[in-house]
Amino acid sequence: MSGKRLAIVDDDAAVRQALIWLLDGQGYQVSGFDSAEEFLATGPDAGFNGLIVDLRMSGMSGIMLLERLAELAYCPPAIMLTAHGDVPHAVAAIKLGALDFMEKPFDDEVLLARVEKMLQQDEANRAIHGRRQRVSALLALLTEREKEVMQLILLGKLNKQIAEDLSISMKTVEVHRSRVFEKMGVKSAVELAGLLAASQSDNGGSRGDGH
């Protein structure tokens, strides 16, 4: 497991300390916060690999915290805890990216198993996020004309057809095609299509950019 940084957000000091003690004893790097506001003020993008968040807290609720975190470029997965679980809150939490919803009191072994699952999910999500960021950065290198040429390449059009569509010379199309391939780090239209298709698939399967 590449990352083991956990944030506990719970306004019940006894529960918070018990979780810190339990998780610290398993080798996790744990930070505790007594409110969602304190967590946000500290910096939610501080590289945590997983969150354990109480549903009902004074001030901002756990659901409200997840709503705020969903606005970030990347938010790690979360486990929602509550002493008063109900289906609507559970559904809302899951829709906002919570990996699990557990009622207090919880079984330590069950919680530890779900924390490990959460960290595995974070590792997978970060890999997807990294690929998406890489493709976005490569696309940002293209000029508007190169993007136009790229879109026509992806439609399977030949250089002659692209030249006619854009009212430019074949030679200019060849130059743009070469630059698109070079900037995107591919050698063919097939590779280019595969790179972009993988990125779009990632976008549909993870709560990374905006989750």
The 8 nearest C-alpha neighbors of each residue, nearest first, counted from 0:
[[1, 2, 119, 3, 118, 122, 115, 121],
 [0, 2, 3, 122, 118, 119, 48, 121],
 [3, 1, 0, 4, 48, 118, 122, 47],
 [2, 4, 27, 28, 48, 5, 1, 118],
 [5, 3, 28, 47, 48, 2, 29, 27],
 [4, 6, 29, 49, 47, 50, 48, 28],
 [5, 7, 50, 30, 29, 31, 51, 8],
 [6, 8, 31, 51, 32, 50, 52, 30],
 [9, 7, 52, 32, 33, 34, 31, 51],
 [8, 10, 53, 33, 11, 15, 34, 52],
 [9, 11, 33, 34, 56, 12, 8, 57],
 [12, 10, 14, 9, 13, 15, 33, 56],
 [11, 13, 15, 14, 10, 16, 33, 9],
 [12, 14, 16, 15, 11, 17, 18, 10],
 [15, 13, 17, 11, 16, 12, 18, 9],
 [14, 16, 12, 18, 13, 17, 9, 11],
 [15, 17, 19, 13, 18, 14, 12, 20],
 [16, 18, 14, 20, 19, 15, 13, 21],
 [19, 17, 21, 15, 16, 20, 22, 14],
 [18, 20, 16, 22, 17, 21, 23, 29],
 [19, 21, 17, 23, 18, 22, 16, 24],
 [22, 20, 18, 24, 19, 23, 17, 25],
 [23, 21, 25, 24, 19, 27, 20, 18],
 [22, 24, 27, 20, 26, 25, 21, 19],
 [23, 25, 22, 21, 26, 20, 27, 19],
 [26, 24, 22, 23, 27, 21, 111, 20],
 [27, 25, 23, 24, 28, 22, 3, 29],
 [26, 28, 23, 3, 22, 25, 29, 4],
 [29, 27, 4, 3, 5, 23, 26, 30],
 [28, 30, 5, 6, 27, 4, 19, 23],
 [29, 31, 6, 7, 5, 32, 28, 19],
 [30, 32, 7, 6, 8, 15, 29, 33],
 [31, 33, 8, 34, 38, 7, 37, 9],
 [34, 32, 10, 9, 8, 31, 37, 12],
 [35, 33, 37, 36, 10, 32, 8, 9],
 [34, 36, 38, 37, 59, 64, 39, 8],
 [35, 37, 39, 34, 38, 40, 59, 58],
 [38, 36, 40, 34, 35, 39, 41, 32],
 [37, 39, 35, 41, 36, 40, 32, 43],
 [38, 40, 36, 42, 43, 41, 37, 35],
 [41, 39, 37, 42, 38, 36, 43, 35],
 [42, 40, 38, 39, 37, 43, 45, 36],
 [41, 43, 39, 44, 40, 45, 38, 37],
 [44, 42, 39, 45, 38, 41, 68, 40],
 [43, 45, 42, 46, 47, 74, 73, 71],
 [46, 44, 43, 42, 47, 41, 48, 4],
 [45, 47, 44, 48, 4, 43, 75, 2],
 [48, 46, 4, 5, 49, 45, 6, 75],
 [49, 47, 4, 75, 5, 121, 2, 3],
 [48, 50, 5, 75, 76, 47, 77, 118],
 [51, 49, 77, 6, 5, 7, 52, 78],
 [50, 52, 78, 7, 77, 79, 8, 6],
 [53, 51, 8, 79, 61, 80, 50, 7],
 [52, 54, 80, 9, 61, 81, 79, 55],
 [53, 55, 61, 81, 60, 80, 79, 52],
 [54, 56, 60, 53, 61, 81, 57, 59],
 [57, 55, 60, 10, 58, 54, 59, 53],
 [58, 56, 59, 55, 60, 10, 34, 35],
 [57, 59, 56, 60, 34, 35, 36, 55],
 [58, 60, 35, 63, 57, 56, 64, 61],
 [61, 59, 63, 56, 55, 62, 54, 64],
 [60, 62, 54, 64, 63, 53, 52, 55],
 [61, 63, 65, 64, 60, 92, 66, 54],
 [64, 62, 66, 60, 61, 65, 59, 67],
 [63, 65, 61, 67, 66, 62, 35, 68],
 [64, 66, 68, 62, 67, 63, 69, 95],
 [67, 65, 63, 69, 64, 68, 62, 95],
 [68, 66, 64, 65, 69, 70, 63, 71],
 [67, 69, 65, 70, 71, 66, 74, 64],
 [68, 70, 209, 66, 67, 71, 210, 65],
 [71, 69, 209, 68, 67, 72, 66, 210],
 [72, 70, 73, 209, 68, 69, 74, 208],
 [73, 71, 208, 209, 207, 70, 74, 210],
 [74, 72, 207, 71, 208, 210, 209, 75],
 [73, 75, 68, 71, 210, 207, 76, 69],
 [76, 74, 49, 48, 121, 77, 73, 47],
 [77, 75, 49, 97, 98, 121, 117, 96],
 [78, 76, 50, 97, 98, 49, 51, 79],
 [77, 79, 51, 99, 97, 98, 100, 50],
 [78, 80, 100, 52, 53, 51, 101, 54],
 [81, 79, 53, 101, 102, 54, 52, 100],
 [82, 80, 102, 54, 83, 84, 103, 53],
 [81, 83, 103, 102, 84, 80, 104, 55],
 [84, 82, 81, 85, 102, 103, 55, 54],
 [83, 85, 81, 102, 82, 86, 88, 89],
 [84, 86, 88, 87, 89, 83, 90, 81],
 [85, 87, 89, 88, 90, 84, 91, 92],
 [88, 86, 90, 89, 85, 91, 92, 84],
 [89, 87, 91, 90, 86, 85, 92, 84],
 [88, 90, 86, 92, 87, 91, 100, 93],
 [89, 91, 87, 93, 88, 92, 86, 94],
 [92, 90, 88, 94, 89, 93, 87, 95],
 [91, 93, 89, 95, 97, 90, 94, 88],
 [92, 94, 97, 96, 90, 95, 91, 89],
 [95, 93, 91, 96, 92, 90, 97, 89],
 [96, 94, 92, 93, 97, 65, 91, 66],
 [95, 97, 93, 94, 98, 76, 92, 206],
 [98, 96, 93, 77, 92, 99, 78, 76],
 [97, 99, 77, 78, 76, 96, 93, 117],
 [98, 100, 78, 97, 79, 101, 93, 77],
 [99, 101, 79, 78, 80, 89, 102, 98],
 [102, 100, 80, 79, 81, 99, 103, 105],
 [101, 103, 81, 82, 80, 84, 104, 105],
 [104, 102, 82, 105, 81, 80, 101, 83],
 [103, 105, 102, 106, 82, 101, 81, 80],
 [106, 104, 103, 102, 107, 110, 101, 109],
 [105, 107, 109, 108, 110, 104, 103, 111],
 [108, 106, 110, 109, 111, 105, 21, 112],
 [109, 107, 111, 110, 106, 112, 113, 105],
 [108, 110, 112, 106, 107, 111, 113, 105],
 [109, 111, 113, 107, 108, 112, 114, 106],
 [112, 110, 114, 108, 113, 109, 107, 115],
 [113, 111, 109, 115, 110, 114, 108, 116],
 [114, 112, 116, 110, 115, 111, 117, 109],
 [113, 115, 117, 111, 116, 112, 110, 118],
 [114, 116, 118, 112, 117, 113, 111, 119],
 [115, 117, 113, 119, 114, 118, 120, 112],
 [118, 116, 114, 120, 115, 119, 113, 76],
 [119, 117, 121, 115, 120, 116, 48, 49],
 [118, 120, 116, 122, 121, 117, 115, 123],
 [119, 121, 117, 123, 118, 122, 124, 116],
 [122, 120, 118, 124, 119, 123, 75, 48],
 [121, 123, 119, 125, 120, 124, 118, 126],
 [122, 124, 120, 126, 121, 125, 119, 127],
 [125, 123, 121, 127, 126, 122, 120, 128],
 [124, 126, 128, 122, 127, 123, 129, 121],
 [125, 127, 129, 123, 124, 128, 122, 130],
 [128, 126, 124, 130, 129, 125, 201, 131],
 [129, 127, 125, 131, 126, 130, 207, 124],
 [128, 130, 132, 126, 127, 131, 125, 133],
 [131, 129, 133, 127, 132, 128, 134, 126],
 [130, 132, 128, 134, 133, 129, 198, 135],
 [133, 131, 135, 129, 130, 134, 128, 136],
 [132, 134, 130, 136, 131, 135, 129, 137],
 [133, 135, 137, 131, 136, 132, 138, 130],
 [136, 134, 132, 138, 137, 133, 131, 139],
 [135, 137, 133, 139, 134, 138, 132, 140],
 [138, 136, 134, 139, 140, 135, 183, 133],
 [139, 137, 135, 140, 136, 141, 134, 183],
 [138, 140, 136, 137, 141, 135, 142, 134],
 [141, 139, 138, 137, 142, 182, 136, 183],
 [142, 140, 139, 138, 145, 146, 143, 179],
 [141, 143, 145, 144, 146, 140, 139, 147],
 [142, 144, 146, 145, 147, 141, 148, 139],
 [143, 145, 147, 146, 142, 148, 175, 141],
 [146, 144, 148, 142, 147, 143, 175, 141],
 [145, 147, 149, 143, 144, 148, 141, 150],
 [148, 146, 144, 150, 145, 149, 143, 151],
 [147, 149, 145, 151, 146, 150, 152, 144],
 [150, 148, 146, 152, 151, 147, 145, 153],
 [151, 149, 153, 147, 152, 148, 146, 154],
 [150, 152, 154, 148, 153, 149, 156, 161],
 [151, 153, 149, 155, 154, 150, 156, 148],
 [154, 152, 150, 155, 151, 149, 192, 188],
 [155, 153, 151, 152, 156, 150, 149, 157],
 [156, 154, 152, 153, 157, 151, 188, 150],
 [155, 157, 152, 154, 151, 160, 161, 158],
 [158, 156, 160, 159, 161, 155, 152, 151],
 [157, 159, 161, 160, 162, 172, 169, 156],
 [158, 160, 162, 157, 161, 169, 163, 156],
 [161, 159, 163, 157, 162, 158, 156, 164],
 [162, 160, 164, 158, 163, 159, 165, 157],
 [161, 163, 167, 159, 165, 160, 169, 168],
 [162, 164, 166, 160, 161, 165, 159, 167],
 [165, 163, 161, 162, 166, 160, 167, 159],
 [164, 166, 162, 167, 163, 161, 148, 147],
 [167, 165, 163, 162, 164, 168, 161, 169],
 [166, 168, 162, 165, 171, 163, 169, 172],
 [169, 167, 171, 170, 162, 172, 166, 163],
 [168, 170, 172, 171, 162, 159, 158, 173],
 [169, 171, 173, 168, 172, 174, 167, 162],
 [172, 170, 174, 168, 173, 169, 175, 167],
 [171, 173, 169, 175, 170, 174, 176, 162],
 [174, 172, 176, 170, 171, 175, 177, 169],
 [173, 175, 171, 177, 172, 176, 178, 170],
 [174, 176, 178, 172, 177, 173, 145, 179],
 [177, 175, 173, 179, 178, 174, 172, 180],
 [178, 176, 174, 180, 175, 179, 173, 181],
 [177, 179, 181, 175, 180, 176, 182, 174],
 [180, 178, 176, 182, 181, 177, 183, 175],
 [179, 181, 185, 183, 177, 178, 182, 184],
 [180, 182, 178, 184, 179, 183, 177, 185],
 [183, 181, 179, 184, 180, 178, 137, 140],
 [182, 184, 180, 181, 137, 185, 179, 138],
 [183, 185, 181, 182, 180, 186, 179, 137],
 [184, 186, 180, 183, 190, 187, 191, 181],
 [187, 185, 180, 190, 184, 188, 181, 191],
 [188, 186, 190, 189, 185, 191, 180, 192],
 [187, 189, 191, 190, 192, 152, 153, 186],
 [188, 190, 192, 187, 191, 193, 186, 153],
 [191, 189, 193, 187, 188, 192, 185, 194],
 [190, 192, 188, 194, 189, 193, 185, 187],
 [191, 193, 189, 195, 190, 194, 196, 188],
 [192, 194, 190, 196, 191, 195, 197, 189],
 [195, 193, 191, 197, 192, 196, 190, 198],
 [194, 196, 198, 192, 197, 193, 199, 191],
 [195, 197, 193, 199, 198, 194, 192, 200],
 [198, 196, 200, 194, 195, 199, 193, 201],
 [197, 199, 201, 195, 200, 196, 131, 202],
 [200, 198, 202, 196, 201, 197, 195, 203],
 [199, 201, 197, 203, 202, 198, 196, 204],
 [202, 200, 198, 204, 199, 203, 127, 197],
 [203, 201, 199, 200, 204, 205, 198, 131],
 [202, 204, 200, 201, 205, 199, 206, 198],
 [203, 205, 201, 202, 200, 206, 199, 127],
 [206, 204, 207, 202, 203, 210, 201, 124],
 [210, 205, 207, 209, 208, 96, 204, 124],
 [210, 206, 208, 73, 205, 209, 128, 72],
 [209, 207, 72, 210, 73, 206, 71, 128],
 [208, 210, 70, 69, 72, 71, 207, 206],
 [206, 207, 209, 208, 69, 73, 205, 74]]
